[in-house]
Amino acid sequence: MWPFAILLLVIQVTALAQSGSQVGKQSAPAAVADKQEAAKPEMKGKILGIGGIFFKSADPAQTREWYRKHLGLADKGQGAILPWRQRDDPEKERTTVWRAFPATTKYFDPGTASFMVNYIVDDLDALLERLEKEGVKIDPKRQDETYGRFAWIYDSDGNKVELWQPPAAKK
């Protein structure tokens, strides 16, 4: 059930990012708060979108095949790539990766959930600095790759959350 629910979330986020539509109308207080936020100088260290939905599977190959056959997600083992465009800057194409991991993976450890969400961030260092001040549990491990920088935090339930800052666009 989890993989299907996660997939629905990815599809909804992707559709919203592509169309720029709203799911529902905001209440008056929420709309006022949004206008007040918009009036503030842009804050660094914010979430830009979902970079990946990862979950454990007892049989990843079978799960990948099921999703390919029934939902058209082509994953040859490194994840299905779902492209979308950034709402505020449609010239920026982003991707969300959907991937089934083996049930025995240690990648989500020490979190105990059978899934992990990867968020795309604009400034990893600024976000981590702010989260540290707010008392959020932060994994000391960092990973720098040609495809971006990674860090991990833990939510209030102890779920591991991956943060990813893609490399700067080449000009």
matplotlib code that plots the C-alpha trace (Angstrom):
import matplotlib.pyplot as plt

x = [0.0, 2.8, 4.4, 1.1, 0.4, 3.8, 3.4, 0.1, 1.9, 4.6, 2.1, 0.1, 3.3, 4.5, 1.1, 0.9, 4.5, 3.7, 0.4, 1.0, -2.6, -3.8, -5.4, -7.9, -8.6, -6.8, -8.5, -8.2, -5.6, -3.5, -3.7, -2.6, 0.3, 1.4, 1.3, 3.4, 5.9, 6.1, 6.9, 9.9, 13.3, 13.9, 15.1, 18.0, 17.7, 14.3, 12.7, 12.2, 10.5, 10.6, 13.8, 13.0, 10.6, 12.5, 10.9, 11.8, 10.5, 10.8, 11.4, 12.5, 12.7, 9.2, 8.0, 9.8, 8.1, 4.7, 5.0, 6.4, 3.6, 0.7, 1.7, 4.4, 7.3, 10.4, 13.1, 16.0, 17.4, 18.5, 15.0, 12.3, 12.9, 9.8, 10.6, 8.9, 9.4, 9.8, 6.6, 8.4, 11.0, 9.6, 12.9, 14.4, 13.6, 13.8, 13.3, 11.8, 13.3, 11.0, 13.0, 12.4, 15.2, 15.8, 14.0, 17.5, 18.9, 20.8, 20.4, 17.4, 19.2, 19.0, 15.4, 12.9, 10.4, 10.1, 10.4, 12.4, 11.7, 14.4, 13.8, 15.5, 17.0, 18.4, 21.1, 22.0, 24.4, 21.9, 19.1, 21.3, 22.4, 18.8, 17.7, 20.6, 19.5, 15.9, 17.1, 16.5, 18.5, 21.0, 23.1, 26.8, 27.4, 27.7, 28.0, 29.4, 28.8, 29.0, 25.2, 24.9, 25.4, 23.5, 22.7, 20.3, 18.0, 15.4, 11.8, 9.9, 9.0, 12.7, 12.2, 15.3, 14.9, 17.4, 18.3, 19.8, 21.3, 21.8, 24.9, 24.7, 23.4, 26.2, 26.0]
y = [0.0, 2.4, 2.4, 3.2, 6.0, 7.4, 7.2, 9.1, 11.8, 12.0, 12.2, 15.0, 17.0, 16.6, 17.6, 20.7, 21.7, 21.4, 23.2, 25.7, 25.0, 25.0, 22.0, 24.2, 27.7, 29.1, 30.4, 34.2, 33.9, 31.6, 33.9, 36.9, 34.9, 33.9, 37.6, 38.5, 35.8, 37.0, 40.5, 39.3, 39.1, 35.6, 33.2, 30.8, 27.2, 26.4, 23.3, 23.5, 20.2, 16.5, 15.0, 11.4, 8.9, 5.8, 2.7, -0.8, -3.8, -7.5, -8.0, -4.8, -6.3, -7.6, -4.3, -2.3, -4.6, -4.1, -0.4, -0.5, -2.7, -1.1, 2.6, 3.1, 3.8, 2.6, 1.7, -0.4, -0.4, 3.2, 4.7, 6.0, 9.6, 11.9, 15.3, 18.5, 22.3, 24.7, 26.8, 30.1, 29.5, 27.2, 27.3, 25.1, 21.5, 19.3, 15.6, 13.3, 9.8, 6.9, 3.9, 0.6, -0.5, -4.0, -4.6, -5.2, -1.8, 0.1, 3.4, 4.5, 3.6, 4.5, 5.5, 2.7, 3.7, 1.6, 4.8, 8.0, 11.3, 13.3, 17.1, 19.4, 22.4, 25.7, 26.1, 23.1, 24.9, 27.7, 25.1, 23.0, 26.1, 27.1, 23.6, 23.2, 26.4, 25.0, 21.9, 19.5, 16.2, 16.3, 13.4, 14.4, 12.5, 14.6, 13.3, 15.4, 13.9, 15.3, 15.3, 17.3, 17.5, 15.5, 15.6, 13.9, 15.0, 13.2, 14.3, 14.3, 10.6, 9.6, 9.2, 9.8, 12.7, 13.2, 16.8, 17.3, 20.4, 19.8, 21.3, 24.8, 25.0, 25.3, 28.5]
z = [0.0, 0.9, -2.6, -4.2, -1.8, -2.4, -6.1, -5.9, -3.9, -6.6, -9.4, -7.5, -6.8, -10.4, -11.8, -9.5, -10.4, -14.1, -14.1, -11.3, -10.2, -6.6, -4.9, -3.0, -2.0, 1.0, 4.0, 4.5, 7.3, 5.2, 2.2, 4.4, 5.9, 2.3, 1.3, 4.3, 3.5, -0.1, 1.1, 3.1, 1.4, -0.1, 2.5, 1.6, 2.5, 1.3, -0.2, -4.0, -4.6, -4.1, -5.5, -4.7, -3.2, -2.0, -0.4, 0.7, -1.2, -0.5, -4.2, -5.9, -9.4, -9.2, -7.8, -10.6, -13.1, -11.6, -11.7, -15.3, -16.5, -14.8, -14.3, -17.0, -14.6, -16.4, -13.8, -14.7, -11.2, -10.6, -10.3, -12.6, -13.5, -13.4, -15.0, -14.0, -14.2, -11.3, -10.9, -10.2, -12.9, -15.7, -17.5, -14.7, -15.3, -12.2, -11.7, -9.1, -8.8, -7.8, -6.6, -4.9, -2.6, -1.3, 2.0, 3.6, 2.6, 5.3, 3.3, 5.5, 8.8, 11.5, 10.6, 10.9, 8.2, 5.0, 3.0, 2.7, 0.9, -0.8, -0.9, -3.4, -1.6, -2.9, -0.3, 1.8, 4.1, 4.9, 5.6, 7.8, 9.8, 10.4, 11.3, 13.8, 15.5, 15.6, 17.4, 14.5, 14.6, 11.8, 10.6, 10.6, 7.4, 4.1, 0.6, -2.3, -5.8, -9.4, -9.3, -6.1, -2.4, 0.2, 3.9, 6.2, 9.0, 11.1, 11.6, 14.9, 14.4, 13.7, 10.0, 8.0, 5.4, 2.6, 1.5, -2.0, -3.5, -7.2, -8.8, -10.1, -13.6, -16.2, -18.2]

ax = plt.figure().add_subplot(projection="3d")
ax.plot(x, y, z, "-o")
ax.set_aspect("equal")
plt.show()
